Amino acid sequence: MTDEKELLLRLRTENTKEQAFKELLSLYKERLYWHIRKIVISHDDADDVLQNTFIKVYKNIHNFKGDSKLFSWMYRIATNESITHLNKNAKHLQISNEEFQQHSISNLKADVYFEGDDIQLKLQQAIATLPQKQQLVFNMKYFDDIKYKDMAEILDTSEGALKASYHIAVKKIEGYLTSN
C-alpha cells in the first residue's frame, strides 16, 4: 500500500508525473488489456479502449480520492470505457448490444490475435449469451480471479449481488455448453 501511495504522490507531482505514469503503464497495461479484451472481444478495439483508459487515468489522476485501490479505480474506468465502446459500436451499426456481442464472437475465429481452440471459442460464445453484468462478473472472477470485495468497488455493487450473479452465470454457461 505504501508503494501505491508513493506512486500516487509521484503521479501528482509535475516533475515526476511522466516517469511515474510509465511505471503505472508497465504495472497495469497487460492486466487491463485482457480485462478490456474480454469485454470488447476484438484485439484492435481492446487496444483503442486501453489507450482511452490510460488517457482518462492520466488526465484524472488528481481526482482519485484514494477511497479504493488505484487498481480498482483504473479497472472501473476500463470497464466503463469498454461498455461505452460497445454501446457506441452497436448504435453505429443500429443493432442491440447483444447482437453486437454475437457479431464480435463470430469474428473472433478470424482474429489473428485469438489463439484459442474450439473449446475456448465455445466458452466465449456461452459468455456472450449472458447479460452484460453477468459477463463482467464471470470474466473478473473466472479469468482474473478478482476478489468479490475488489469487484464490488470496481462495479459499485454489493458482494452478495456479485456472488449471486456469478453463480447464475456459471449455471447458464454450463447449460449452454451442455446443449451446444
N, C-alpha and C positions, 0 to 999 in steps of 0.2 A: 504494500500500500504506500509506503514512503517513496518507492520508485515512481509510482503513479503521480504522487503529489509533486515530486521533483520534476517529472516530465511536464506536468501541467504548468508549473511555475515557469519553466523554460519556454513552453509554448506561448505563454502570455507575456514574455519579455521580448521586446523588439529585437535586441541584438542576438538572441539565442533561438528565436522562433523558427527560422529556416532549418537549422540543424536538428532541432527537436522534432519538427514535422517530418523530416526524413526518417528519424528513428521511429516515429509513430507509424509511418507508412510501412517500414520494414517489419514492425511488430504485428500489424493487423491486416496488411494488404491481402495475404493469401486466405486467411480465415474469412474476411469479409467477402472476398471474391466468391468463394464457394458457397457462402450463405446466400449471396445475391443470385448466383448461378442456379441454385436450387429453386429459386422463385421465378426468375425470368427465363430459365432454360437455355437460351442461346448464349454462346460464348461472347459474341460481339455485343449483344445487349448487356451482358454482365459487365463487360469492360466499360461500356458507357455509363452504366449506373454506378459502378465503383468509382469512376472518375468524378461523377456528380456528387457522390457521397463524400469523398475526400475534399472536394471544393467547399461543400457545406460545413464540414468539420473545421476546415482551415478558417473560413470566414466567421464561424460562430463559436470558436473555442472560448472566447471571452464570456459567452453566455452560459457556458457549462457551470452549473451551480455546485456540483460535487455531491448531490443527493444520492446518486447511484455511482456505480463504477464507470470509468471512462469507456471501457469496453461495451457496457450495456447501452450507454448513450449513443455510441457510434453504431451499434447494431440496430438501434431504434431508427436512426437516420437512414441506414442502409435498407432496412425493411420498408420504411415509408417511401423512400426513393424507388424501390423495386415495385411497390404497389402502384405508385404514381405512373411509372413507366408502363406497366401492364395496362392500366386504365386508359392511358393516352393512346397506346397502340390499338387496343380493342376499339376505342372510339373512332380512331382514324380509319380502321377497316370496317366500321359500322357493324361490329359483332359484339356479342356478350363476352365478358371476361372468361367464362367457362369455355366458350368456343375458341377464344384466342389461346387458352392453355392447351386445348386439344390440338390446335393448329401447330403450336410450338413443339409439342411432343411428337407429332407426325413428322416434323422436320428434323428431329433430333438424330435420327439414324444417318442423315446426310451431313450432319455437322462433323467436320474433320476433327474437332476437339473432343467429341464424345468417344470415349474409349470403352464404353460398357458393352456387355454381351446382351443376348436376348432376355435373360432374366432381369438384368438391370433396367432394360427398356420397359419390360412388363411392369416392374415396380414403379417406374416413373409414370407410366400410363395410369396405374392404380392411384398414385398420389394425386394426379391431375383431376381425378373424378371427385376429390374431396372439396368441400367448401374452403375458401381461402384461409380462414383462421386455422382450420384443422391441418391444412397443408403446412402452414408456418410452424405450428406446434409439433407436428410429426417430424418435419425436417430438423428442427432445432434439437429435439430430444433424441431421435434415432441416429441421425448422421453426426450432429455436432456435440451430442452428449451435454447439452447445456442444462444446468440445474433449474428446477421449476422456480426457485427463488429469483434467479437471474432472468429467466424468461418472463416472469411476472413484471419485472422492471422494464424489460425491452418492449413487451406488448401491452403494458399498462392494464393488467387484469390480475385476478386472484390466482393463487397457486391451485386452489381447488378446481376452478374452472378449467385451468390448463390440464390438470390431471384427467379430468372428465373428457376434454377434447382429445387428448392423446389416446385414451382408452377407446373412444368411439372411432377415431381414425384408424387405429390398429385393426379393429373389428371389420371396418369397411374395406380396408386393404386386403385382409385375409379373405373376405367374401369375394372380392374382385378377382384375386389370384386363383381361388379355387374354381370359380365359374368361368374363367377365361383361360 
